[in-house]
Each structure stands twice: as C-alpha cells, then as structure tokens.
Amino acid sequence: GAPSCSGSHSLPFEFERGRSESSGDEDDDDEDDEEEEVEEEEEEMESDTRARFGTDDAELDSDDDQERMINLTELTPYILCSICKGYFIDATTITECLHTFCKSCIVRHFYYSNRCPKCNIVVHQTQPLYNIRLDRQLQDIVYKLVVNLEEREKKQMHDFYKERGLEVPKPAVPQPVPPTRGRPRKVLGSVFRIPPELDISILLEFIGANEGTGNFKPLEKKFVRVSGEATIGHVEKFLRRKMDLDPACQVDIICGDHLLEHYQTLREIRQVIGESAVQDGLLVLHYGLVVSPL
C-alpha cells in the first residue's frame, strides 16, 4: 500500500513541474516572437524612410564624410573690385549702399566724383570719404580663398617703400584693454568724428537769378562744413559744379551787406563781419546768379 501511495503523490508533482517548465518555454518563445516583431517593424520603418527620401545607408554615410568642393570661379564675382577688376585689397564698403571696392580704388574715385561707381547714389554732398568703412571680415575671407594673395600684397608693399627709401609701416597691433571693475561703461558719442580742420559750417541761401540765366539745378543741400582756409572762390566753384551753371553765368556771393571777393577766406569773413554773419553757429552766405554782359 505505501509504494502505491508514494507513487500516487509523485505523479501530480511531476505533472506540475512539467507544466511549469513547458509554460516557461512558451513564455520565452513569446518574448522572442515579440522581439522579432519589433525588429521587423523597425526595419520596415527604416526601409520606408529610405524609400521616402531616396537614400540608403551608403549615401547617408557619404554625406557625413564628404565635403562639397566649390570652385573659386563661383565666388569670384563677390570678391572682385569693379573698378580695378582685381581681388579686393583693403576691402572698403560704402555705408550708404553697401557696395565694396579696394580702398585705394574708391579713394581715388572720390577725388573726381561723390557718387558710388556701381549704383550712382550720392554718397555725401561734399565729403564722400566720411561714409566708407574698412570691411576686415571680407578681406580675411578673400585672403583665405585666394592662395598667396596676402603674401604677394605684403611683398609688393615692402618693395614699394624700400625702393623709395621710406620706412615700411608696421601692422597695427591691437592694444590690450585694461581690466575694469564692475560693469563696463558704454562710451557715448558718434561713430565718426568730424576732423578738426573742418571748422566752419556755412549756410548757402539762394537770393534769385536775373532773367536769361537759363536752366540750372537747384542746390540739393545748403548746409556745408568746410575748412576756414577755404575761399569764396572755392564756394563759387562748388556752386557752379552742383548747379551745372553755364560759364557765362556770374555768381555773386554776399555776407550781410558785403559783396565778397574770391580771395577772401571764410575764417577772415567770420572774424571781420562778426556775429551779424552767424546764425545758430552757421556762417550765412547769400548767392545770386547774373548773366554777364557780352
């Protein structure tokens, strides 16, 4: 009876253990199936993405590793001076229209004209050099793009000064800024300061023209800042150029009740006539146009 009793108890145990083992194997199979399904879904998503954007793994890797090479001729129109047709040297930009030229080219151009060589805008009525600024970032780009350009330019400048027995100018070294305590204070003031030699401001008032003077352009701006050493002859030349006056047209310039002569300087006129010739700090000059008799 005992063996049969122990045997009867052993069967259920073996059955339960077998069932638990089999259930565990089934769970592992289920997890493997789920992982396979997830991997399949990820692969399908990646394939959909590649199909949608038209790329594969090789192309994606190549985009990361390769850099686009640009031919210098593609950038040449943006780094050439339109005056000398060469690469920018001391790139200088007009603040009115943002057109850029070599510094020496634009300074030489402004000796004869106050207009931009590209767009013909009036840069400044009397002093166009006031409205130009060096573009150091653009110049650095040009030197990096054009091989040996900076070295050639330095050598040419060195030879130029040596041939004439002059001292070669040294490059400007930025001065260290002394440390300050607390918050840095903002420096108030204009970006550009008027040179001290331009010490006279004049106001040009038109008093009319006699009949037969012909067509002439009205003066666009009547406020001018000049040196006190300028003469009435310089003022007359300025008026003739700006108004496109005929050579036969006579220009009379008056200050107060005084008809001024060509040789008189503006500083002398201000000192002699005194405060009666000054209005709000401006030296007031009146000018009229007369046709010279034949």
Disulfide bonds with the S-S distance in Angstrom:
none
